[in-house]
């Protein structure tokens, strides 16, 4: 979550303007003293905010360029264009009698008759509202005068400048009583009260300042801030808009209104007013920074980077902008540049926890896992309650099979429901209620507060249901291995199929080329913002949008409501915890009756298995002998090709006992990283097992990997997060999979798969049964041979690999969802035979 800079309190007195440029005042302060009308500002130099990245001449300190600016919006970026018109000259009325009135008022003031002078000046301003002499004289009439009063006013100014708000409030209170009509006193008194959090009294002071000088737009800006801090956003917004209407060259009110709009979910309009503030003041650092944050929030990464670059150009030591720019570069896979940003931010602010976490993320992508963990741990040392840093450290330690700190989860994260990545928490606790809490907490930070209203899609001309599938993995990836059969078998006479790819654009591979021929449209959306994706999906009149990634990547776009019906399928093994997702596809084993209590979505249970599979996946037979893979020719081969983060001491203890009891056996694992390999060898040795009995397999092309699986005897599954695609791979290759059915969805997937494959006896229900079954199969080869024979014979007819039958069930589910929507019924759980 990016930190937007707070509202800007305007500056007025010249000496305080100078202080504001330095370090004497808080970074975001109020209008401290007197203001000048825009007509009184001298032209200090031209300022242009270009669409490109040319340097520009900033106005002189304290000056405001006296040109009009026009702000326009495009779909991708807010551009600010200079209009060559000048601010209109002062309205000039007839001077006959005016000078006489001014002289008369001045004389009355000198004689000490302030009331008479005030009445004359007010009369002049009623006739000539833009007369600056009368306005300035009226202000001066109400300001503190005399040596004692001036000294107290100087004390008030100095106290505010020095941050001594207690003294400033005491002096301001005394002066406000003595000079109730002094705009400067009331405004600065209100500023001090605001700094101390006394918002109601600050409101009273600002209202008195406005009463003293209704044209002082800066006091209106400050009053709006006081109102916002009391939760009165609607009043504050109205006041900001009024100030903006009356002050064409006043940037702060536009900046503050932009912040209010962003915080109330009106991002497009917020961007417009940030850009207006920058048109008026191209050196407005906070406006650049917050516009960068807004663009980042909206998925406009390149535009966000450009804004951060301007921020850094104007303030080179702006560590937050440097860190945030690194975050956007990281999201665009520009890892080296991102890491440079995080290092620079840490040079400026060594205790920057966010930069430490981001540096860790970059190092993970560079496979520098020990350094990444160290960075996460450094962030945790600064903020021990940072659940996100703790979880990321534990997750990367899990990738390295470093289990020393694993107990931290039960002591900390287990009780803490922070907005951490739900996927990373899955391996540490098999608890569906806990995962639901995690997802709900994360959803509050991931999805927009209020999705845009969804127009009813136009009826399909040919009566087909328009279905859109969204994924980052429409290429040589596990998602496509599983889904390709469904896309091939879709009944295109009943369904119009659209695919939307938001992963990095890649060279065309065979899988992708075939896929494009199986669907109606294939659209690259990786460079679009969430709102642009929404507009594209709605332009395609989708009836149903299907999320194939969930919390693994990119699900935020579904918070904008891409279609009337939205479905979570295949990607993330759990609930998203948000109302934007209507349905979750499951089956009776992966999500048994009653478990939907831990899901925010309505649950659709398919007969057989929830998981799509392709019954035409190619297997390249491995012609090498076992020895070619480092395996024994005669010994029993236990295999587990799960990712290393899924392995815990619970599984490892059992696996090592199996190796100890089955002579000549080995454990065949997928090679992940050098640290995991070293740690697993060490953990084996600690349990009395020769590390040489661990064999690590390199990655291979998918069809070749399927071929080598036949060399193993039994696949051993992990517990809290089962094998998903990896289990289907093994079963398709004829390798039996032994699993333990846990509690959360991720821990029950393999039980669903082996049941649908026709070998339900390999879905055990306790760790003891799991170990006993594995040992029995290893010691009784005839039983294992029977299982393999059954897999071979039923492979093409079992529910798991009957792709046409699966597709028809899935299509009936889509038709039911669509019909419920057409009937005006809310999403509800149902079962499809």
N, C-alpha and C positions, 0 to 999 in steps of 0.2 A: 504494500500500500504506500503510494507516494505521498509525501507531506506537502500539501499546498501551502504557500506562504499565506499568512492571515491577512485580514483586511488592512488597508493602508489608511492611516489617519493623516490628513493633509497638513502641510506646513505653511506658516504665514510670516511671522516676524523674521526680518532679514538675518538677525543674529542667530535665530534658532534654525533657519534654513541652513546656515553654514554649519551649525553643530550637527544637524541631521546628516550631513554628508560625511561626518567623521564618526567617532565611536562614542560620543558623549551621550547620545540618546538611544533608546531601544531601537531595534531594527524597524519596527512598525509602530509608529507613534501618531499622536493626534495632531490636529491643527492647533498649534500651541498659542498663537497670539493674533496678530492682525492679518487681514487678507487684503489683496488688491483686486480691483475689478478688472476683468479682462481688457477693458478699453485702456487701462492705464499701463499695460505691459508694453515695454519697448521691444522692437524687433531685435532679437538676439542672434539671428542666424537661421539659415534654412536647414531643415531636417527632413530627411526622406527615409522611409523604411522600404528598402527594395525587396523585390521578390527573391532575388538571388542573395549572394553573400558578400557583396561589395562593402567596403568600409563606409561609414557615414560620419558626418560631422555632428557631434552632439551639441545641443544648445549650451550656451554659457551657464555656469552655476546660477541657479535661481531664476533663469530665464525660461520663457515658454515661447516657442515659435508662434508667430501670429498668422499662420496660414490655416485655411480650412483643409480638412482631410476627408476623404471618402473611403469607407471600408466596404469591400465586397467579399462575398463568400463563393468559393468553388467547392466541388465535392471533396477535394483533398486537402486544401489548406486555406487559411485565411490570408488574403493578400491585402495590403494596405497601399493605396495609391494616393499620390499627392495631387490635390487640385490647386490650380494656380490662383484662385480667387483670394483676395485679401479680406481680413475681418472688416466689416463695414465701419466707416468712420463714426465718430460720436454724433449722436443726434444733436443738431444745433437749433435751438429755438431763437426767437428774437431776443437780442441782448438789451433792448430798451427796458428799463426797470429792473432787469436781473441784477446788474452790477449794484444798483441802488439797494436792492434787498440784501445782497451779500455783505455790502458795507455796513448796512444797518444791523445785521445779525452780528457781525464781528464787533461792532461797537458795544452792543448789548452784552456780549460775552466778556469784553474787557471791563465793563462796569460791574461784573459779577452777577448780572441778571441772566443766569443760564436758562431759565424757563422761557424767557422772551426770545433769546437767541435760538433755542431749540425749535420753537414754534415757527420762526421765520425760515430756518433751514428746511423744516419739514414741508412748509408751504412751497419753497423753491423746488424741492424734489417731487412734489405732486405735479408741478407744471413741467419740470424738466428732469425726468427720472434718471437720465444718464449724466447729470452734472456732477462731475467728480469732485469739484471744489466744495460743493455743499455737502456731499456725502462724507468727504474726509473731515470737514470742519465739524459735522455733527458727531462723528466718531470721537474726535479729539475732545469735544465738549464733555463727553461722558467718561473720558479716561481719567485715571488718577492724576492729580496735579498737586504741586507743592512738594517741598523737599521730603517731608515725612512719607507722604503717599507714594511718591516716586521711588523712595528707598524701599518701601515694602513691596512695590511692584517688581523692582529689580531683584529683590530676594525671592519672590515667587518664580520669576523666570529662571534664576540661577538654580533654585532648588529643583525645578522640573528638569532642567538641562543636566543636572548632576545625578538625577535618579532618586533624589530624596523626596519621595512622594508624600510622606507624612508631613514634612515641613511645607511642601507646596500646597497641600490641602488646607493646613492651618492658615497660611498667609492668604490663600485664595478665598477662604471662607470669610476672613475679616475684610478683605477688599471688596468682596461681592456685597457684603452688607453696606459698606460705605459708598460703593459705586454700583448700584443695582442695574444701571443702564449701560454699563461699560461692556461692550462686546468682547474686547480683549480679555478682561478679567474673567468674565463668565466662561468664555471658551477655554481658557487655560485652566481655570478651576475645574471645569468638567473633564478636561484631559487628565488631570491628576487623579480625580475620582475614578475615572475609567481605568487608569493604570492600577489602582488598588482594588478593582473589582466591585466598586460601589456603583453599580450600573443605574439604579433608580435615581440616586442623587445626581449622577452625571447627566442623566436625561433632563432633570430639572434645570441644571446649569446650562446645558446646550439650548434648551428652549428659551431660557432668558437671553442667551447670546443672540438667538435668532430674532427675538422680540426687539432687541436693541438695534439689530441691523438685519432686516429681512433679506437683503441682497447678498449676505455673506454665505455663499454656497458651501464653504468649508465647514461651517457649523452644522449645516444640514447633513453633510456627509458624516460628521461625528455623531450627530443624534441618531442617524441610521445604524451606526455601529452599536451604540448603546441599546437600541431597540433589539437588534439581532441577538445581543448577548442576554437579553431577557426572553428569548424565544419568540419574538414578535417579527417574524420574517416578512410577512405580508406588508406590515406598516413600513418596515425598513426598505423593502423593494420599491414601494410607492414613493418614498422619500428620495431614494437614489435616482429614480427616473425623473422626479421633479427637478432635482439639482442638475441632472444632465441636460434637461430641456432648457434650463436657464443659463447654463454655463458651457458654451460650445468648446472651450479650450481647457476644461477641467478634467484631468486624467484620472485622479484618484477615485472619483465616484464611479467611473466606468469600470475601473479595476475591481472595486469592491462589489459592484453589482455583478460582475462576471463571477466572482467567487461565490456569491449567493446563488446564482443560477446553477453553477456547477454542483454545489452542495445540495441543491434541490432537484437534481436530475435533468436539467435543461442544458445539456452540454453544447449543442450547436449554437444556441444563443449566447452561452457563456463565451465561446470562442470569438464570436462577433464583437463582444464588448472588450475582451482582452486586446483584440486587434485595434479597436478604436482607441484604447488607452495608449497603445504603442504608436498610433498615428499622431497623437498629440505629443507624446514624449517618447521618442525613439531610444532614449537612454534608460527606460523604465525596466530595470533589471528584474524585479519581481514579476512584472507582467510577462516578460519573456519566459521566465522560469515556470510560472503557473500555466501559461499557454503550452509549454512543453509537456508539463504533467498532464494537461487535458488531452493533448494529442496522443500521448502514450496510453492514457486510459481508454481512448476511443480506438486504439489500434493503429493510429497514423504514425508509424514508427519513424519513417524518414522525416516527417514534419516535426516530430518531437525532437529528433536529433538536431535538426536545424535550429530549433528554438534554444536548445541547451547550448549549442555552439555560440549563439549570440549572447546568451547569459554569461558564458565563460569569457567571451571576448570583452564584455563590459566589466566583468568581475572575475579575474583569473583564478582567484582563490575560493570560488563558490564550490565547495566540496560536494554539496548535495546535487548540483547540476551535473558535475563530472560523474558522480556515482550513477545518477539516473540515466545519463547518456550511455554509460557502460551497460546498464541493464537493457536498453533498447538495442544496442549493438549485439549483445549476447542473444537476444531473441531473434536477431537476424543472422545468427551463426557466424558473426564476425568476432570470433572468440579472442584472437590476439589483441585486437584493438580494445575490446571490452576489458580484458585483463589489464591493459595499460591504464585505462580510466580508473579502475578500482585501485590500482597501485598509487596513482596520482592523488586520488581522494584520500587515501590513507597517509600519504606524505603530508597532506595539509591537516588532516584530523586523524591522528593515529588511533583514537578511541572511537572511530566511526563503526558501530556495530553493523549497520546495513551494508557498508562497503566490505566489511570482513565476510559477511555471509555471501555477498555477490562474488567476491573473489573466490570463495570456496566453490560456488557453482561453476565458475569459469574453469577452475582447475579440474573439476570433475569431468567436464567435457574434453579436457586435454589429457584425461586419464592420469592425472597426477594426484591420485587418491589420498596418499598420506598428507600431502600439503593441503589438500582440500579440507580434510578432517581437522588439521591443525588450525586452519582459518575459522572453521565453524566453532571449534573449541575456544579460540580467542574471543570470538563474539559472545560466546556463552559466559566467559569469564567476566565480561563487561556487564552482561545482563543475565544473571543466573535463571531468571524466570522466562527467558526467551524460548518458548516451546518449539518454534520453527527451527532455530539454530540447533537446539538439542536433537530434534528429530533428524535433521539433515546429517548431523555428525553420526548418529547411530545408523542411519540408512547406508551411508558410505562405508562405515565400519562393517556393516552386514555384507556389503559387496566384497569386502576384503576378508570376510569370515573372521573378523576380529571381534570376539564375543565378550571381551573383558568388561565392557561398560553396558552390556545388554540389560542388566538388572536396573539400570537407571530408569528404563521405561516404566516399570511397575511402580517405581517410587515417585516419578514426576509426571511423565506424559500420560500415564494411565488415568490419573485423576484430573488432568488439565485438559479442558476442552477449548483449546485455542484455535485460531484460524490457520492450522497447519495443513500441508498437503495430505489429503486422505490416503492417496495411493501409497505414500511412503510409510504410513502407519500400519498398513495391513499385516506385514510379517511379524509384528511385535505383540499382537493380541488378537486372539480368535474370539471376538465378542461383537455380535451384530448390533446390539444396542449402542455400544461404544462407537462403532464405525458410523452409525447413523448420526450420533451427536457430532462426530468429526465432520461429516459431510455437511450437515446443517450449518455448522460454524463457518466452514470454508465458503459455503454458498453465499453467505452474507457479504463476503469480500470479493467474490468472483463475478457474480451476476449483477447487472444494473438494477437500481432500486425500482424503477418503474419501466416495464417494457412498453414500447410504442404500441398504440392501438392497431389491431390487425384487421384490415378490411377483409370482407368475405371474398374468397377467390372466385373468379368468374367460372361458371360451369364449363366443364370440359366439352369441346365440340364433339368428340367421339365417344364420350361417356367413360373414358378411362380414368382411373384414380392416379393422380400425379404424385409420385413418391420421389423424394430427394434423399440421397445418402451422402453424408458429410464425413470426410476422413482426411488425415494427413498421410495415409499409408496406402494409397492406390499405386503401389509399385511392388517390387520384389520383397514382400513383407508378409508377416504372419497373418495380418488382417485379410489381405487379398488371397492368400492360400486358402483360407476358410470360406471367404465370401464369394469367390469367383464362380463356384457352382450355382449359388443362388442367382447371381446376375445372369448366368447362362440360361437357367431354367425359368426365369420370370416369364409369366404369361403376358407378352407384350400386347395382346389384344385387349387385356383388362387393366394393364398397368403401364403408365408412361414413366419411364425410369430415368432419373437425372442423377449424375454423380458430380460432387463438388469437392475438389482437391485443394487443401490448404497447406500441404507440406511443401518443402523446397522443390522447385521445378527441377526435374531430372531429365537426363537423356532417356529417350524412349527405349524401354526394355520390352521383351516379348510379352510378359504378363500384362503390361499396360496397353500395348497395342491390341492384344486380343480383347481386353476389357472394353476398350472404346467401341469395338464393333458389337458389343452385347447390349448396349444401352442407347437411349435416345439422345442424350447430350452428356458431354464431359466438359466441365468448366473449371478452369484454374482460378481459385479465389485467394491464393496465398498472399497477394499483395493488396488485398482490399481490407478496409476497416470493417468492424462489426456491423456498423450501420449500412455500409455498402453491400455487405453480404446479405443483410436483411432485405435491402431494396431489390437485389438480384433475385433472391428466393421468392419474394412476393411478386416480382415481375413474371417469374415462371409459373405463378399461380399454384404453388405446391399445396396439395391437400395434406400431406404427411411429410415431416422432416425427421430423419433418423440419424442419431448421433452414434458414430462407430468408435468414438475415442473416450468420451467422458472425461474424468479428471486426469487422464493420461496426457491429453493435449487438446486445446482449442475449444472446449465446450462453452466458453463464455458467450459465443455468438448466439447460442440458443436462448439466452436470457432476453434477447430482443424479439423473440417469438417469430420464427421464420415461417411457420405454417400453423394452421388451426390445431393440428395434432402433432405432438412431438414425442419421439420414442427413443429411449436409451437401449442400445443393443450391442453386445459383444465387446465393447471397448473396456469399460471400467467395471470390475466385478463387485458392484455395490450400488447403493442409492446415491443420487446426486444431492439429495436433501434440499431440493428447491422446487417451487410450484411450476417452474417453466417446463419441467419434464412431466408429461402426462402418463406415460406408460414405461414399464421396465419388462423386458422379455426374459422369461425364466422357464423352469420346468418343475415338476413335482419333487424332484430329488434335490436339485441345487437350491431350491427355495421351497421348503415343505410348508404345508398348511399352517398358518399362524405366524410364519416368519415375516409376512408382509407388514406386520406391525412396526418393523424397523425400516420400512421403505416409505419415502414420501410419494412415490409414484404408485399408480394402480398397477397391479402385477398381472401380466398375461403369461399363463403357463401353457407351453406347448407339450403335446404328448411326445414321448421319446426323449429328446434332448433339446435344450434351448439353442445349442451351438450349431451354427451352419457348418457344413463340410462339403468338400468337392470330391466326388467319387471318380474323378478323372485325373487326380494328381499323379504325376509321373514319378516312378521309383526307378532310379538307375541302379541295377544290381551291383553289389560290391564283389568284385572277382578276387580280391586279395584275401589271403588267409588271415585269421585272427592276429597272427604274429605281426602282420603288416601294420596293425594298429596298436601294437604293444600289449596285446592281450594273450593270455595263455590258451594254447590250443585245446586243452582238456578241462581246465578249471572252470568253475561256475562264474559267470560274469553278471554281477549286479550292476545296474546302470541308473544314473539319474542325471538327465540333461537339463535340469532346471537351472535358472539363474542362481548364482551363488547367494544373493541376498535372501533367498527363500530358505536356505539351510540354517537350522538352529541347533544348539546342543541337544535338543530333544531327539531329533532325527539322527544326529551324528552318533549319539550313544548307542542307539539301536543298530545302526549300520556297522559300527565297529564290533559290536558283539556278534553280529552275523558273520563278519569276516573271521572272527576268532573261532567260531564254531563250524564253519564250512571250510575245510582244508582246501588249499589251492585256489580259493576264490579271490576275486579282485572287485574293486568298485571303479566303474568307468564314469567319469565326470566330464562335463563340458569345461574346456579351458576358458577362463574369464579374464583374470589378471594375475600378475606374478605374486601379488601379496596374498590373494586368496589361496593360491596353490601352496605357497610356503606355510601359511597358517593351517591349512587343512592337513598338510603332512605333519606339522607339529602336533595338531590335535589328535591325529591317529597315533603318533608315537606316545603321547601322554596316556593313551588308553591301551597301550601294550600291543599295538598293531604296527607291523613294518610299513613305513611310509611308501615303500616300493610297491605295495599292493594297491596304491591309488594310481589310476591311469587317467591322464587328462587328454581329452580329444580336442583337436583344433576345429575351428569353424570350417564348414564345407558348403558349397552350393546346396540348395534345399533338396533337390532330387538325389544328390549323392549322399546327403545326410540320411535321408530315408532309407537308402540302400544299406548303409552300414549298420542301421539299428538291428537288422536281422542277426548280427553277430552277438548280440547280448542275449541273456537268458530271461531276466526279469527286471522291469523298470520299477524302481523304488520312488514313490512320490514324497513330496514334502507336505507339511501339515497345515500351518496357518494360511499359506497361499499355495494351493495345488498347482500342478502342471495344467495348463489350459491347452494352447496349441501344441505344446510339447507332448502332452498326453495323447492328443489326437494323432500326432505324427507317429508315435510308437504303435498305437492300435492299428492305424492304417498299414504300417509296415509289418504287422503280425506279432509285435512284441507285447506280451501281457503287462499290464500296469497294476501295481498294488498300491492302494491308497487308503487313507484314513478319513472318513467322513467327519468333518468338524462341525462348527456351529455357523460361522458366517458364510456368505455366498462363496467367497474366494476359497474357502476351505472345503467346499462340497462339490466343486465343479467336476473334479475327476471321478467322484462317485457317480455323478450323472453320466459321464462319458463311458465308464466301464459297464454300467448297467445298460445303456443304449447299445453298446457293442456286443452285448450278450454274455458277459462274464461278471454278473453282479456279485458273485462270491468274493471278488477281489476288492470290494468296497467294505473295509472293516470299520468297526465302530469304537475301537479302543486301541491304545498304543500296544497293549499286551497282545491283542488279537493280530494286529499288524505284524509284530515281530514273530509271533508263532506261525503265521501263515507264510511269511517269507522263508523262515527256516524249513518248514515242511516242504515247500515247493523246491527248495534247493536240495533237500535230502531225498526227495521222491521225484525223480525226473519224469516218471510216467505220468504223474498228475500234471506236471507242467506241460508235457507234450500234448496231453489231452486239451488243455486250455489253448495252446497254440493251434491245434487242429481245428477247434471250434471257431477261433478267430478267423482262420483262413477260409473255412467253409461258409461262414455267415457274413463275411466282410461286405459283400455287395448287396446283401438283403437286410442287414440289421438296421435298426432305426438311425444309428449314428451316421451311416454312410449312404443311406437312401436319399440322395439329394433331391430327386423329383418329388418324393413324398414330403420331405421337409419343406420344400418350397411351397407346395400347395397348402400345408398347414400355416406357414408364415403368411401367405397371401390371404387366407381366411381370417387370420388375426388382423391384418391391415384393413380388410373390408369391414370387420366388426367395429374397429376403432373409428373408421370413417363414417359409418352409418350412425353410430352413437352421436357423433358430432353433428351430422345433418339433422338428427332428430332432436337436437338441443339437449342431449343428456350429458352429464358430467362423466369424465373418465371413471371407469370401474373395472375391478379385476374380473377376469374370466378365463376359462379353460378351452383349449382347442384340441379336439380329438385328432 
